Amino acid sequence: MPGSILGTVVTRVEDPDLLTGRAAFVDDLPLPGALHLVFVRSPFAHARLGAIDVSEAASAPGVVGVFTAADLELKPYEGLMVLNSACARPPLARDKVRFVGDAVAAVVAESRVAAVDAAELVVVDYDGLPAAVDMEAALAPDAPRQFDEVDSNLAAGMRRDVDDVLAGAEVVVRARIENHRIAVMPMEGAAIAVEPGDSLTVWVSTQMPHGVAAGVATAFDLAPESVRVIAPHVGGAFGGKPGLAAEHLVVIACARRLGRTVKWVETRSENLVAMPHGRGQVQYVELGCRRDGRITGMRCRIVGDAGAYAGFGGSLAMGPTRMMAQGVYRIPAIDFQVAVALTNTTPMGAFRGAGRPEAAAMLDRILDVAAADLGLDPVEMRRRNFLTRDEFPYRTVMGTTYDSGDYDLALTEALRIARYDELRAEQAERRERGDHHQLGIGVSTYVEVTAGGGGSEFAGVDIDADGRATVRVGTSAHGQGHRTSYAMIVADRLGIPLTDIDVVQSDTAAVPRGGGTGGSRSLQLGGTAVLHASDLVLDQARELAATLLEANADDIVVDGDGRIGVAGVPARALTWADLGRARTDAVPLAAEFDFVQDGATFPFGAHVAVVDVDMETGVVTPIRHVAVDDCGRMLNPLLVQGQQHGGIGQGIAQALYEQYVYDDAGNPLTATLTDYAMPSAAEFPSFEAVNTETPTPLNELGAKGIGESGTIGSTPSVQNAVVDALAHLGVRHIDIPCTPERVWRTIRDAQNGTLPSPWREPPAAFATIPAAGRREPPPESVDI
């Protein structure tokens, strides 16, 4: 609309509190007399638990209590975190520990220092057992088993067999692709403080306050109305803080037992071993094509790493990876199989994108392998198989319905900005000269799912006697700019200045219901709910103004100054404060709305990555990164760009630097920031992040999600760029992360003629999974 604030750059209203230190995280809360809890964690990946001697710790100065599983008698809790009920995790380990970092006991003391010192005094008798660490090896019949009562480490599985899926192919290319384990690494780790009483108040760093409240009520047999959950400022989540964690249950139980407030804030080293990790798939992919590059079919056999206790991240291969297996391409048939493995490693969860980046990376790699085999440019290979804009809504062979898209538009724009032809010319010149710095150009074209399965969200808007608006919404921010977004919608609809709009979220006592934040759902669901609630308030305001001005309600409008009056008669107008003072029970200037979206939305985009590879050392330097992401109609381009930048940074980090590694005994080798290679801004080029806009028909804003898009497109484009830099040597694949050592070894293997094949036969465990069946049915999508 002319003059609308929507679609314009608006500076974030939440940033002054964050930048000046006025923001309060869980650890900043003034909780007088709060006790501090520290966990005793297992140094073994797999061991039987013997005696736990807490006597010396219990008598240490300042200690209020030391608790083991036998003391608290907490039942295993599944909630969102466990894939297979047979592998449910006890909040404190019983009988066995199953990963390094498994919590064995909890020490509660008057100060954190006293709790840390006492935790060192707890003596635990461990009887070490062999560990299953590698996800593929864990599926072997003779692998060490986590659960004696379960006949294998196969936590779940599914097969979607398609007969003769590759029969019509003239060329079949195959690759084994690793999408390795990474740590979530939020700025603030897990944190919780619990105040007991007739009602329970829980402050927790989470994405989903209402989900946590429901989980607490279930776990402790409490009336839902007696549990209040508040998420104060949250220093990032990225999928790692979706619901009730094992440690949360222990803190709550200790607070109730002691009758005092108890707080636990995760340390950085604790975070690296205890917060659920992300990604973790090995993908065996076979792509059938005609010689002209047209795809005829694809077979996928994917191993998902669930970590210990069947962490739900292992099931993402069965959920969003399966849903998005067709990507942006016309693939007539897909044979899709998944085996989810239990390993003696940190339980797996979600990380930015949660299964969708894994699907996109699989497709982008196998298409580049096919393009090289067929002698096609990677761009041409993609264009020959794109779905076209006139085919939407489009139902894939996996049963997923895409709402809208224009995939070639995003790719064309990315190539234009990157000056693709000039880059290819420079690459040819470097190769001709034999430079020891070679240029690599990688392309990714992706589609992802946001607000998986649709869903609903609550919002309420209320005008007070001063004319200020209060917005209540069921989503829960952890850095995305929700206060700015929702205030913009209200300002646009009602003409109230942003400075006069308060946003209330993340408190179950103030907001009656809500789905929280995950799967890039917030704006399309929460924002649309805010829009509808605002419109209902505007209808009330027109009715009230018409009465006060003795006019027809149809003639009442909001003018450019935010006043409500008779159209064309500026003198006959009221302020929102005027209306606020005049509101009545019949016209309360307050409304609530639950928006229900009929299905998921599907953002898409194209990335072009340019890297420099030092042929003598294997060092990869990102030079340029062009991202064209389409999230439907943009509400605030500044917020969109911020999400793009963060996502691109995380995606490049996985492609080149970050990897969580264990030794053969299950000991973590990357449990500190000295070893876990998380890059800083200094390692990145300036990102060239732009957008196309293809609105969705599923909500009035036309908005899709943007929170994860940058991550999805960046990792495979950078990986493709590294492989492309070495393609003239015959290199067809390098697994991520493309570290200097891995790249250097690949270069030497190519020069020596000893390049390994990117294919080997997948584990035999796939044959044990019943066709068209699964042990534990996953949801249609996992919205994290």
MARKOL-986331 format. One record per residue (C-alpha): x, y, z; residue in three letters. Coordinates in steps of 0.1 Angstrom, whole numbers, plus 5000, padded with zeros to 4 digits. Each point is the difference from the previous one (the first is absolute). Example, Ala and Ser with C-alpha at 12.3 -4.5 7.8 and 13.67 -1.06 7.14 Angstrom:
<recs>
512349555078ALA 501450344993SER 
</recs>
This chain:
<recs>
500050005000MET 501350354993PRO 501650145031GLY 500149665017SER 502849945025ILE 500149634990LEU 502749914975GLY 502350295012THR 503250005021VAL 499250065037VAL 502849995026THR 499549735026ARG 498350145031VAL 501449725023GLU 503750084994ASP 500550295025PRO 499349765029ASP 502449744986LEU 502850244991LEU 499950205033THR 499849705023GLY 496550075012ARG 498949664987ALA 499549725025ALA 500949644992PHE 499449725025VAL 503350055017ASP 499350375004ASP 496749965019LEU 499950145035PRO 499149695020LEU 500950075036PRO 501049685019GLY 500149794969ALA 502049675002LEU 502449894973HIS 500049664984LEU 503049834983VAL 499849664983PHE 502549725004VAL 500449864965ARG 501449674987SER 503549994986PRO 499149674983PHE 498149964968ALA 498649665011HIS 500249855034ALA 498049825027ARG 499450215030LEU 501049865034GLY 500050185033ALA 499850375002ILE 501650145032ASP 498750355007VAL 500850015037SER 503150234998GLU 498250234975ALA 496950025022ALA 502050125030SER 502050264980ALA 499750375009PRO 496950174986GLY 498449674987VAL 496349975005VAL 499549674982GLY 501549744977VAL 497649794979PHE 500249694979THR 497349824979ALA 499149795030ALA 499450315021ASP 497750194976LEU 498249704985GLU 499250184968LEU 498449804973LYS 501550014965PRO 498550284980TYR 499749994962GLU 498350324990GLY 501550144968LEU 503549885007MET 499849624996VAL 499249824967LEU 499449655014ASN 498149945032SER 502149685007ALA 503050235003CYS 498550275022ALA 502650195020ARG 500050025038PRO 500750355012PRO 502949875020LEU 501749684987ALA 498849675015ARG 501949674996ASP 502050134970LYS 501550314986VAL 499750034962ARG 502250304989PHE 502750215014VAL 498150285018GLY 497149785012ASP 498950155033ALA 500549775030VAL 499450225030ALA 499050365009ALA 501650215027VAL 498050295014VAL 501850275020ALA 499750365013GLU 502550124973SER 501249874966ARG 503549985013VAL 499049785029ALA 498049784976ALA 502949964976VAL 502449915028ASP 497649755015ALA 499449834966ALA 503649914999GLU 499549805032LEU 497449774986VAL 501549654994VAL 498349794973VAL 500949634993ASP 499949954963TYR 500549674982ASP 501050094965GLY 498349844970LEU 500950004963PRO 498450304982ALA 498250034967ALA 501150344986VAL 499849994962ASP 496450004988MET 500549754973GLU 502149765021ALA 497450025027ALA 497549834977LEU 502149694997ALA 498549695018PRO 503149975023ASP 500250375010ALA 499950085037PRO 496350065009ARG 498850305020GLN 496949825013PHE 500349635010ASP 496249964995GLU 500150134964VAL 501349754974ASP 502150254981SER 501150364997ASN 497450074974LEU 497950265017ALA 497550044971ALA 499949954963GLY 497850044969MET 500049884964ARG 498150154971ARG 500949754973ASP 499450094964VAL 500549724975ASP 502550064973ASP 500650365010VAL 503250014979LEU 498949774972ALA 499450284975GLY 503350175005ALA 502750034973GLU 502550115027VAL 500049935037VAL 502350195024VAL 500649905036ARG 501550175030ALA 500349945037ARG 499650345016ILE 500750095036GLU 498150285018ASN 501950005032HIS 499150075036ARG 500350365012ILE 499450185033ALA 497250255003VAL 502250265018MET 497550275010PRO 501450315017MET 498249895032GLU 499949635009GLY 497249825017ALA 498850195031ALA 497149965025ILE 498950135033ALA 497149865020VAL 498050155028GLU 497849755018PRO 496850065019GLY 496249944995ASP 500750094964SER 503349934983LEU 501850294982THR 502749894975VAL 502350254982TRP 501749814972VAL 502050084968SER 497649834975THR 498450044966GLN 496749865012MET 498750125035PRO 496649854996HIS 501549674990GLY 502250005030VAL 497150085023ALA 498049714986ALA 503049775004GLY 500550105036VAL 496449955009ALA 500149654984THR 503349905016ALA 499050105035PHE 496349934998ASP 499150375006LEU 497050194989ALA 500950204969PRO 498850335016GLU 502449955029SER 503150024977VAL 501350344988ARG 502950004975VAL 501850324990ILE 502750034974ALA 502050325006PRO 502550124974HIS 501449694983VAL 503550014984GLY 499249804970GLY 498549654997ALA 500449874964PHE 497949695007GLY 501949915031GLY 497550125026LYS 496749864987PRO 498449855031GLY 500549845034LEU 503549865005ALA 501249735024ALA 501950265020GLU 496950225004HIS 498149715017LEU 502849965025VAL 500150375009VAL 496250015004ILE 500149685022ALA 502750155022CYS 498250335004ALA 496849825011ARG 501949765023ARG 501950295017LEU 497250264999GLY 502450264988ARG 500850174967THR 502749804980VAL 501950124970LYS 502249824974TRP 501850184973VAL 502049794976GLU 503750074995THR 501550014965ARG 501949675004SER 496849855014GLU 498050134971ASN 502449834975LEU 499549665015VAL 496450025013ALA 497850214977MET 498649794972PRO 502250014969HIS 498750064964GLY 500249854965ARG 501749655000GLY 499049814969GLN 501849774975VAL 498250004967GLN 500349744973TYR 498550154968VAL 499649864965GLU 498750244973LEU 498849874967GLY 500150244970CYS 499750014963ARG 503150114981ARG 498450344994ASP 500050055038GLY 496349935007ARG 499549825032ILE 498149664998THR 500149895037GLY 501949995033MET 500749755027ARG 500950135035CYS 501249795029ARG 500750225030ILE 501549925034VAL 498950245027GLY 502050035032ASP 497750025030ALA 502850015026GLY 499349875034ALA 496449925012TYR 498750034964ALA 500250384998GLY 497350134978PHE 502550154976GLY 500549664985GLY 496450004988SER 500450314979LEU 501249784972ALA 496549845001MET 498250335003GLY 501250324982PRO 502949844981THR 497549754985ARG 497450284994MET 502550214981MET 501849724981ALA 498750124967GLN 501250365004GLY 499450244972VAL 500349744973TYR 497749784979ARG 500949655012ILE 497549744988PRO 500749745027ALA 501949985033ILE 500849695020ASP 500750125036PHE 501249805029GLN 501250105035VAL 501849825028ALA 500350195033VAL 502949895022ALA 500650025037LEU 503650105008THR 501850075033ASN 500350374992THR 498150325011THR 496349964991PRO 499150154967MET 497550284995GLY 499350284976ALA 502250264985PHE 499050304978ARG 498049834972GLY 499649675018ALA 500149744972GLY 499350244971ARG 503750114996PRO 500949634998GLU 497649944972ALA 501150304980ALA 503749915005ALA 499349654988MET 498350124968LEU 502650284993ASP 502949765003ARG 498549724979ILE 498950244973LEU 503650144997ASP 501349644998VAL 497649934972ALA 500850324982ALA 503749925001ALA 499449654987ASP 497850134972LEU 502250294991GLY 497450265008LEU 500450335019ASP 498549965035PRO 497650294992VAL 498849844968GLU 499549675018MET 497750185025ARG 498050194974ARG 499249694979ARG 498349855031ASN 498450315017PHE 496350005008LEU 498550304983THR 498050295015ARG 496849904983ASP 499849665017GLU 499250135035PHE 498549895023PRO 502149694993TYR 499749665016ARG 503449815001THR 500449634997VAL 500750005038MET 496550135006GLY 501150365009THR 498050294985THR 502050314991TYR 498050325003ASP 501850234975SER 503450034984GLY 502150154972ASP 503249815003TYR 501750124968ASP 499350365009LEU 502149975032ALA 502849824981LEU 500150254972THR 500350285025GLU 502849835019ALA 501949944968LEU 499650364989ARG 501250145033ILE 503049765001ALA 500950064963ARG 500149634995TYR 501450004965ASP 502950235011GLU 500849775029LEU 500149704977ARG 502450194977ALA 502350095029GLU 499949645011GLN 501149884966ALA 502850264999GLU 501349885034ARG 500049644989ARG 501750084968GLU 502850185019ARG 500349725025GLY 499550245029ASP 500549855035HIS 496950205010HIS 497049854981GLN 496550154998LEU 496949795009GLY 496550104992ILE 497149825017GLY 496350024994VAL 497149895022SER 496350024991THR 497749895029TYR 496550005013VAL 499149955036GLU 496949965022VAL 499050255027THR 497249995025ALA 500049624992GLY 496549864997GLY 498450355004GLY 498950055035GLY 498550275021SER 501150305021GLU 498450235025PHE 500150385002ALA 498150275019GLY 500050384996VAL 498850235028ASP 499850395000ILE 500350175034ASP 498750335013ALA 503250184989ASP 499649874964GLY 502949755003ARG 499649664984ALA 501149685017THR 500649704978VAL 500049655014ARG 501249724978VAL 500749635004GLY 503349994982THR 503250045021SER 502950204987ALA 503749915004HIS 501650274979GLY 497950034968GLN 498450345006GLY 496549905009HIS 499250325019ARG 500850204970THR 498149784976SER 496849995020TYR 500150375009ALA 500350084963MET 496949804992ILE 498050185027VAL 501450344990ALA 499149944964ASP 496449895007ARG 499250255028LEU 502350294994GLY 501549985035ILE 503750105002PRO 502449725007LEU 501150175032THR 496449965013ASP 499849624994ILE 501149745026ASP 500549644991VAL 499449735026VAL 501249654992GLN 501849705016SER 497950005033ASP 497349745004THR 498250215026ALA 499750294977ALA 499449814967VAL 497449725002PRO 501449774973ARG 502649994973GLY 502249784979GLY 503350195008GLY 502750034973THR 501349734977GLY 500049914964GLY 500050374989SER 496350025010ARG 499850335019SER 499150274975LEU 497849804978GLN 497949865029LEU 500550255029GLY 500250304977GLY 496849914982THR 498349945033ALA 501150355011VAL 498750144967LEU 496649855006HIS 499850115036ALA 500950354989SER 497350004974ASP 497449905026LEU 501250285023VAL 499750244970LEU 496449894994ASP 499350085037GLN 501750334997ALA 497950104970ARG 496849915018GLU 501050205031LEU 501250304980ALA 496850004979ALA 498050025032THR 502250285015LEU 500050204967LEU 496449924991GLU 501149864967ALA 499649684979ASN 502549735009ALA 500749944963ASP 501350364998ASP 502549965028ILE 503749974990VAL 503550025015VAL 501750304986ASP 503750064993GLY 500550135035ASP 498649705017GLY 496750165009ARG 496649844995ILE 497450224984GLY 497650074972VAL 501649954965ALA 500750334984GLY 499250215031VAL 503450045019PRO 498450225027ALA 497749715010ARG 502649755014ALA 500949845033LEU 503249875014THR 500549655012TRP 500250145035ALA 496650164995ASP 498649664990LEU 501949835028GLY 498350215026ARG 496649954984ALA 500149624996ARG 497349805015THR 499249635008ASP 498149994968ALA 502850164980VAL 503249905019PRO 502650094974LEU 501549665007ALA 499949684979ALA 501649664998GLU 500549784969PHE 501349654994ASP 501349984964PHE 499949664984VAL 502149954969GLN 498949734975ASP 503449844994GLY 503750085000ALA 501850274979THR 503049934979PHE 502750274997PRO 502749954974PHE 503150164986GLY 503349974982ALA 503550065014HIS 503350044981VAL 503249955021ALA 503450104987VAL 503149865018VAL 503850014996ASP 501849675005VAL 503750005008ASP 501249694981MET 503249975021GLU 498350015035THR 496449924994GLY 498850325017VAL 496650114987VAL 499250375001THR 496450124994PRO 500250304976ILE 496450084992ARG 496649875010HIS 496950104981VAL 496749905015ALA 496650054983VAL 497449885025ASP 496250024994ASP 497950005032CYS 496950134984GLY 498950355008ARG 502650185022MET 498750195030LEU 503350165009ASN 503049954977PRO 502450095028LEU 498849705021LEU 500149784970VAL 503650094992GLN 501049945036GLY 498649654998GLN 501749944967GLN 503450125014HIS 499749785031GLY 499049704980GLY 502750044973ILE 502650025028GLY 498849685016GLN 499949824967GLY 503450104989ILE 501349905034ALA 498749654995GLN 501449984965ALA 503550105009LEU 500750005038TYR 497649865025GLU 499849625009GLN 499349825032TYR 502449715002VAL 500349695023TYR 502849745003ASP 499249634997ASP 499249985037ALA 497550284998GLY 502150275016ASN 499250344985PRO 503150164983LEU 498350334994THR 498550085034ALA 501550355004THR 500250304977LEU 503849944997THR 499149684981ASP 496650074985TYR 500850234971ALA 497250265001MET 501050294977PRO 499750375007SER 498950274976ALA 503750044990ALA 499749664981GLU 497150124978PHE 499850234970PRO 497250264999SER 496849834991PHE 498050114970GLU 496649915012ALA 497050114979VAL 496549874995ASN 497249934975THR 496450005012GLU 497649734991THR 497050035025PRO 498349705014THR 496249974997PRO 499849845034LEU 500050325022ASN 498950364995GLU 503650125005LEU 501249794971GLY 502949915023ALA 502149695002LYS 502949925024GLY 503550134997ILE 501849895032GLY 501749694985GLU 500350084963SER 503550155001GLY 501349685017THR 498349774975ILE 501550174969GLY 503450085012SER 501549675012THR 499649814967PRO 500950304978SER 503350035019VAL 500649634999GLN 499350004962ASN 502450294996ALA 502849815017VAL 499449694978VAL 499750224969ASP 503450165007ALA 501649654997LEU 497749874973ALA 502850034973HIS 502049745020LEU 497149754998GLY 498650075035VAL 496349935002ARG 499350015037HIS 501450125033ILE 498149955032ASP 499550305023ILE 501550165019PRO 502550084973CYS 502950055024THR 503550084987PRO 501249655008GLU 497049834982ARG 500450224969VAL 503849965000TRP 499749625001ARG 497450014972THR 502350214979ILE 502949765006ARG 497849694993ASP 498950164967ALA 503650084990GLN 501049645008ASN 497149844983GLY 498749855032THR 496750185004LEU 497549785019PRO 496549944986SER 497350215015PRO 497949695004TRP 499949685021ARG 497249775008GLU 497750115028PRO 499649815033PRO 498149684999ALA 497550135026ALA 497850154973PHE 499049654990ALA 498649935035THR 497550294999ILE 496549894988PRO 499050164967ALA 497450275003ALA 500249985038GLY 502050135029ARG 500549925036ARG 499050345014GLU 497850214976PRO 501550354997PRO 497850314996PRO 499450134965GLU 502550275009SER 502150105030VAL 499450375006ASP 503350115015ILE 
</recs>
